[in-house]
């Protein structure tokens, strides 16, 4: 939980990983029938490889590093909500982006976490190859583990390029997923308050 996921990057030299991705992007450009020696594509494999490193930087991060001790004693026991956190991730099935927003709430149980850390945790898990369902629950579990909260609620709303650019090509579809833990799952009033704050009438 929160540790870097084991993959080839864990044992490979970062420079070797970059070179491997550059080679892969060269092959992709060749495969689509382009001339990678023309001016506009000469540096594309390297640029694309560096972009992919950035888009998947969550593999090299942990929750512990992100929180970095920013937990504070508090007698607050009412809902804390951070809404409309921008979210950019990559579908693990087609390696196309899905883009949206995340709403995270928790009920403190003796401790609160630094506000920016919630957004950073969202970003860490988003910057991996993902499906939205897993991303939602990973964020919820991480917040629950870090804060020891009485309950956690997470909702993600996102548009998926794999549905918009290919396949069924539906431009206006939005996927919504939720993860409710502790009092957010067990207490109807807490759940209703969360949903009303995320979707005010």
N, C-alpha and C positions, 0 to 999 in steps of 0.2 A: 504494500500500500504506500504510494508516494515515492517509491524507489524507482530509479531508472529502469526501464524495461530492457531485459537482456536481448540484444540483437547484435548484428555484425559490427555495429559502431562501438560496442563495448571493448572489443579486442583489437580493432583496427586502428592504425595510426590515423589521426584526423586528416592529414594530408593525403594518405592513401585513399581514405573514404571519398574525399573531394575528387581525386583523380578518377576513381571508379565511377562516380556519378557523371563526371564530364564525358567519359567514354560512353556511358549509357545514353546520354543525351545526343552525342554525336551519332550513335546508331539509330536513335529515334528519328533524327532529322534525315538521315539517309533513308530510313524505312518509309517515310512519307513521300519520298521522291524529290526532296529538295537538294539544292547544291549548297552544302555548308561552307564552301569556299567563297561564296559571293559576299560582298561587303556587309550586308545587313545581318548575316549569320555567322561571321567569323568568330565573334566572341560569345555567341549565344549559348553554346554548351557550358561554358564556365559561368556565365551569368545565371543560367537556369539551375546549375548545380548549387551555387551559393544561395539562390532563392529557396531551393528545396531544403538546404541545411537550416535556413531561418524558419521555414514553415514547419519543420519537425524538431525544433530545438527543445520541445518539451521532453523528449527522450533523455536529455542530458540534465534535467532538473529534478529535484525532489521537493516534496512539501516542506520538509524540515529546513532546507536551504531557503526556501521562499519565505516562510514564516519568520525564521531567524530570531526566535525568542519574543516576537511581538505579541505576546499574550499578557493580558492585564487583569488583575483582580478587580472584580466589580460585583456590586449587589444588584445590578440591573437584572430584571427577570421578565421584561416585556420583549416583544418581537423586534429583532433587528433585521431590516430588509435593505439589500442593495439591488436595485432594479436596473434594467436596461444596460447591462454590461455587454459591450460589443464583443462578438465572438466570431472568430474565423478559424475554420478547421478544414480537414481534408478527408473526404470519403475514402474509406479503406478498400472499397470495392472497385472504384473507377479512378481513384486519385484525382478527383475533381473537388473544387471547394464547396463547402456549405457555410453560409454566412447568416448570422442572425444576432439574437440577444439572449442573455441569460439573466434570470432573476433568482437571487439566493437569499434565503431568510433563515434565521436560527433564533432559538430561545436560550439566552445565556443561562449557565448553571454555575455561577461563581467566577467565570472568566469571559472576557471579550477579546476578540482578535483585531489587530490593526486593520482599519477599513480597506486600505489598498491591497492587503494580503488576500482578501476574498477574490478580487479581480485577477490577481496574479495566479491564484490557484486555478481559476477558470481558464486562464490563458495557457497554463502549463499543460493541462489535459487536452485542451483544444489543439495545441501545437504537436499533435501526434496523428497518425493515421487512425481514423475513428469511425464508429457509427454513432449517431446521435443518442440512441438508447443507452449505450455504454457510457458515453461522455456524461450524460445527466447523472447517472448513479455514481460514477467515479467522483464527481465534484461533491455530491451529497455525502458520500462516505468520508472524504477527506475533511470536509468542514466539521462533520460529527466527531471524527477522531481528534482533530486539532483542538477543538473548543470544549469537548466533553458536554456539548449542549444537551438540553432536555429534548430538543427536536430540531430537525433541519428540513427545509423545503427547497427544492430546486425546480425551476421550469425553464426549458429552452424552447425558443421559437426560431426556426431557421428555414431558409430556402436553399435547396440543393441543386447545384449546377448539373448533377447527373440526371435530374428530372427535367431541367429547363433547357439544357443544351443538346441532349441526346434522348434516345428512347421515346417516351411519350410526349416530350417537349411541352410540358404544362408550365406556363410562365408564372402563374399566380398562386400556385399551391404552397402552403406553409405547413411544415411539420412541427407539432408541439409534443414535447415529452416532459414528464414530471418524475421526480423522485421525492417521496415523502417518508420521513423517518421519525421515530419517537413520537412526540406529542402531535406532530403534523399528520401522522397517520392515525393515531389513536384518539385524538380529541377533535370532534367535529367543529367546535367553535374556532380552534386554532387554525384548522385547515380552511375554514370559511373566511377567516380574517386574512389569511395569506392570499387566497384567490381573489378576494375583493380588492386588496391593495395592488396586486399585479394587474388586474383587469377592472379598473374603476369604471363605474357606469356614468 
